[in-house]
Each structure stands twice: as structure tokens, then as C-alpha cells.
Amino acid sequence: MRTMLGFLIAWTALAMGVFAQQLSPHKVPASVNESFHSKFKGVRKVEWKRKSDQNYEAEFKLKGVEVAANSIKEASGWKRKPPSNNRH
């Protein structure tokens, strides 16, 4: 069972890499970055991705919990993704 769980986590991580392009912070449009930081004040370390639907995803820690949030149409809004049991 433990081996199967490890396999599923590894497979999920690999599959997510196929559907998202990791970005360096300077490649994220200023409007997206500013919108993110106005919504999630105090977050310093952010990993950015460009999703297959062309929206941006920010992965970060909020109060010690790993969180992912997706932009909606180039910074017009942010949608926090529900917590996943696979994240640690």
C-alpha cells in the first residue's frame, strides 16, 4: 500500500509537469504579480507556473500550509485551489 501511494504521488507530480510550464518570476506579467500580492499579502516565496489554459498558478506557503492559487484571465481575479491530501 505504501509503495502504491508513493507511485501515485510520483506519477501525479510527473503528470502536473506535463500540463504546466514553470516560470521564473521575471516572466510573470507585472499585472498578475501585483494582483497576486494584493490578494495574498506577506507571501514572499512563490513558484509560478503557466497552465495549459494559459492562466497563471502560484504555489506558496500561507500560514505554514502549502497553497496553490490560479489567476483567472490575466489578473482579473484569483481562485484558491482546494487543499490536496498529496501535498506535504
ZANU-492932 format. One record per residue (C-alpha): residue in one letter; chain; z, y, x. Coordinates in steps of 0.05 Angstrom, whole numbers, plus 5000, padded with zeros to 4 digits. Example, Ala and Ser with C-alpha at 12.3 -4.5 7.8 and 13.67 -1.06 7.14 Angstrom:
<recs>
REC  vexke  pati    up  north  east
REC      A     A  5156   4910  5246
REC      S     A  5143   4979  5273
</recs>
This chain:
<recs>
REC  vexke  pati    up  north  east
REC      M     A  5000   5000  5000
REC      R     A  5018   5048  5056
REC      T     A  4952   5033  5091
REC      M     A  4914   5046  5028
REC      L     A  4949   5113  5018
REC      G     A  4932   5133  5090
REC      F     A  4860   5113  5079
REC      L     A  4855   5154  5015
REC      I     A  4885   5215  5048
REC      A     A  4837   5209  5107
REC      W     A  4777   5199  5061
REC      T     A  4796   5259  5018
REC      A     A  4802   5303  5080
REC      L     A  4734   5280  5104
REC      A     A  4702   5290  5036
REC      M     A  4731   5360  5030
REC      G     A  4698   5378  5096
REC      V     A  4631   5360  5066
REC      F     A  4639   5406  5007
REC      A     A  4670   5466  5043
REC      Q     A  4650   5506  5104
REC      Q     A  4708   5530  5146
REC      L     A  4701   5604  5164
REC      S     A  4731   5648  5217
REC      P     A  4770   5707  5187
REC      H     A  4719   5758  5211
REC      K     A  4664   5724  5170
REC      V     A  4702   5734  5105
REC      P     A  4678   5797  5068
REC      A     A  4728   5855  5070
REC      S     A  4730   5858  4994
REC      V     A  4751   5784  4990
REC      N     A  4803   5793  5045
REC      E     A  4832   5856  5014
REC      S     A  4834   5825  4944
REC      F     A  4870   5763  4972
REC      H     A  4922   5804  5009
REC      S     A  4936   5848  4948
REC      K     A  4948   5785  4906
REC      F     A  4988   5746  4959
REC      K     A  5028   5799  4995
REC      G     A  5061   5780  5061
REC      V     A  5016   5720  5076
REC      R     A  4995   5723  5149
REC      K     A  4963   5658  5169
REC      V     A  4903   5639  5125
REC      E     A  4850   5587  5134
REC      W     A  4785   5608  5100
REC      K     A  4731   5563  5071
REC      R     A  4666   5576  5034
REC      K     A  4659   5526  4977
REC      S     A  4595   5494  4953
REC      D     A  4597   5540  4892
REC      Q     A  4595   5599  4941
REC      N     A  4666   5623  4925
REC      Y     A  4718   5630  4979
REC      E     A  4780   5588  4987
REC      A     A  4843   5609  5023
REC      E     A  4893   5557  5047
REC      F     A  4962   5584  5067
REC      K     A  5037   5574  5060
REC      L     A  5074   5611  5006
REC      K     A  5150   5606  5010
REC      G     A  5143   5544  5054
REC      V     A  5095   5508  5007
REC      E     A  5022   5495  5024
REC      V     A  4977   5530  4974
REC      A     A  4902   5538  4963
REC      A     A  4872   5594  4922
REC      N     A  4799   5604  4903
REC      S     A  4764   5670  4896
REC      I     A  4723   5679  4834
REC      K     A  4656   5715  4843
REC      E     A  4667   5753  4908
REC      A     A  4737   5780  4899
REC      S     A  4737   5796  4825
REC      G     A  4798   5751  4818
REC      W     A  4837   5693  4848
REC      K     A  4855   5626  4817
REC      R     A  4912   5587  4848
REC      K     A  4896   5513  4852
REC      P     A  4948   5466  4823
REC      P     A  4993   5432  4875
REC      S     A  4968   5366  4902
REC      N     A  5012   5307  4918
REC      N     A  4969   5294  4980
REC      R     A  4989   5358  5016
REC      H     A  5048   5356  5064
</recs>
